[in-house]
Amino acid sequence: MPRPGLPKLVATDLDGTIVRNDDTVSAYTHEVLDRVRAAGIPIVGATGRGPRLTELTRNDIRDADFLVMANGGRVVDQTDPADPIVLRDARLPGRVLAPVIAELEAAVGPLTVMVEALDGHDDPLWGDRDPAWRYPDRLEPRARADCFTGDVIKAFARAPGHDVDELLAAAARIVPPATATVTQAGLGFIEILPPGVDKATGLAVVAEAIGVDPADVLVFGDMPNDLPMFGWAGWGRVAVANAHPLVRAAADELTGSNEDDGVAVYLDRLLSR
């Protein structure tokens, strides 16, 4: 059951949580989030999207005071929209990523790999074309050696014929946390991030900046990349009805699906108590 009173910070995932299956966010969701912010509760958009998709993200969660992007690797304070401040910008060296990929391939077989290295508006990913990738227009084919020459924000990897959760479990066994963080966000690919980077550590940067205790944070999510913030936030952890089974199991409560504006319905009721 919800705790008495209201949380001091609300963080929500985007895709599959407030973003509907047609890639839109309802007017109702925007209106409820506006009411949350008007009540004096800061809002955080916590997403796997990289900084190259910042403008899209700002459009999808217009009332966000902070953005936690790239699964925690990029944190932006946008309380002053005219002067956003980057509070965290984590990168994974290509020389670290290369042996991680090699060890994974030795264990599970050939991978298709893409890296996100650029953070300009709508910049492309680099790497292997894969028919399973939903956004082929945002990919620039490049040799793997070229992809690993510098630092990356994160990498995506898929093993054809392997379920993404099975691949994630294998990666979690193989990749030491001190080397890289591995997760999956519902795209059919695992994501490989700098060590210590996840949505929880990204939210912790926000909480420290504004003096909010994790015990006063309410979070919403749908996929395994949301699990760290479910483990971190203490006021409430709410899964949408379409959430991954692991996220549903970690939640305090369930709300309606992304198609049914479940996050907005929950917050509307909370504000009306």
N, C-alpha and C positions, 0 to 999 in steps of 0.2 A: 504494500500500500504506500501511497505518497507520504512523505514526511510532512509535518505541519509547516505552514508558512510557504515561502517561495525560495528557490535556489538563488544563489548570488551570481551564477554564470550558467549559461546554456550553450552547449556545443552540439552540433548536429553534422553528421555525414551528409553528403549531397546525393550522389548517384545511387539509386535504389532505395533512398531514404526519404528525401524531400523531392528529388527529381523523379518525375513520372517516366513511364516507359517510352513516351514519345519525346523525351528530352526536354520537357517543359516543367515549370514550377507554377502551381495554380495561384490565381489571384487571392484565393482564400489563405493559402500558406503565407504569401507575402504580407497579407493584412494582419494575420495572427503574430507573425514575427515582429512586425512593426509595433504591435501592442506590447509584446514582451519587452522590447527595447524602451518603449515609452514608460513602462513600469520601473525602469531603472536597472534592468538586468542586461548586462552585456551579452552579446551573441557572438559565437565563434563558428565559422564554417570550417569543419575538419574533414579534409578530403585527400584522396590519393592523387588527385590531379596535380601535375607539376606546375611550376610558375609560368610556363609558356601559355597556360590556360587561365591566367589570372583574370582577364577581362570577362571571359565566359563565367568564371566562378563568381565574380562580383555581381554579374547580372542575375545569377541564379539565387544568390542570397544577399540581397541588396542592403539588408539591415545589419550585416556582420560588422562588428567593431574590429575583429581580428580574423585573419585567415591562417589556418594551419594546413599547409599544402604539402604535396609530395610525401604523404604519410608522416608528416612531422619534420621533414627536412628543411622546409622553408616556412618561417613564421613571420607574418606581417601585421603590424599595428596600423590600422587604417581609420583610427578614431578621428584623425584629420584627413579627410579624403584628398585634400590638396597636397598633403605631404606625408604619404605613407612611409613607415619606418620598418626596415627589415630587421627583425630581432634575432633571427637564426637563419643561417645558410650553410647547410651541411653537404659535403661532397664525399664521394667514394673514389679514391684513385683507381684509374684503369689498371695499374700494375697490381692492385689488390683484387680487382674484379676478375682479371684474366685467369688466375689459378682457381678461383671459386668456380668459374664456368667449366674449366677443365676437369675438376674433381667431380662436379655434377654429371658431366657427360660420361666420365669413366664409370659412374654408378648406374645411370639410367639410360644411356644412349644419346644419340645426337639431339641437340637442342636448336631451336630457332631463338635468336637473341636480338633484342633491340635495346639501345641505350638512350636515355634522355640526358643530353649534355648541355643543351641550349635553353636559355630562359627568356628569350625575346618573344613577343606576341606571336602565337601560333607557329613558332619554330618547329621544324620536323624532328621526329626521332631518327636515329641512324641504325642501320643493321639489316637483318634478314627480312625479306618479305614472307608473310605467313598468311594463308587464306583465312585463318581463324581471327586475325586482327581486324577489329571493327572499323578502323579509321585509316585505310591504306593511303589516303591522300596526304596524311601527315607523317609519312615515312620516306626517308631518303636512303635507298640501298647503299650500303658501304661495307667494305671488307671488315672482318672482325678486328684485325690488327689496327685498322684506322680508328675503330670505335673505342679502343682501349688505350689510345695514346695520351689522353688527358683525364681529368676528373669528370665524374658523371654525377648527376643528381640521383638517378636510380637506373636499374636495368630490368628488363622484362625477359622472361625465358619460358618456353613451352617445349615439352617433349611429346611429339605426336604419338598418339596411342596411349598416353598416360593421363589419367584423371588429374586435374589440377591440385586437388587435395592430397592425392598420393604423392605428387611431385613435391608439394610443400612439405609433407612429412619427411620425405627423403632429404630435402634440402636442410630441414631443421636438424636432422641427424648428422649431416655432413659438414655444415658450415658453422664454425664456432661463433657465438654471439659477439665475441671480441673482434671478429673479422668483418662481419656484416650481419644485418638484420634481414630476415626473409619473411614474406607474408604473401597474401593474395587478396585481391579486391573485387573479384567477380568477373574479371575480363577473360578468364581462361588461361592466364599466365601467372606464374609467380613473379613477385617483385623483390629485387635485391637492393637493399638500402645501406647507407653508412651505418656502422655499428652505433648502437644506442639511439637510433632514430625510429620512432614510432609515434602514433597519435598521442599517446600518454606523455611522452617527453616533450612533444610540441605543445600540448596544452599546459604542461607545467611551466613552460616559458611564459605563456600568457598569464597564468595564475600568479606567478611571481611578480610580473610587471604591474599587476593591478591589486595585488594583496588579497587574493581570494584563496581560501583553503580548499584542497580537493574535496573535503567533506561537504562542501557547499555547491558542488558542480553537478548538473544534470546533463546526461549525454544520451544521444540517439544514434543508432547504427543498424547495419544489416549484414556486414561481411567480416571475415576473420581479421582484416586490417583494423577493424573497430575494437577488437578484443582488448588490446592494451588500454584504451581509454575506459573501457568497461571495468577493468581491474583497478583503474586509478581513481575514477570519480566516485564520490561517496553519497551524494544526495539522492541520485537515482540513475539507473541504467535501463533504458527502454529500447526494446527491439521492435522493428516494424514486422507486420505479419509475414512478409515475404523474406524475412531474414534467414541466413544460413543457420542450420541446426545448432552449431556451436555458439552462435551469438544469441539465439533464442534461449539456450541453456544457461548462458551467463547473465541474462537479463533479470532484473527485478520484476519487470512488467512487460507486457506486450501491448502494442497499439495496432491500429489498422495499417494496411499496406501503403506503400508509396503511391499506388494508384488511388487509394481512398483518403489521401491527405492525413495519414495516421499521426504524423508528428504534430501537425496543426490542430487536429482534433484533441490530442492529449494536452497541448499547451493551452488551448482555448478553455478546456475544462479546468485546468490548473488555475488560470487567471480568474475564473468565475467562481472559485470556491469561496 
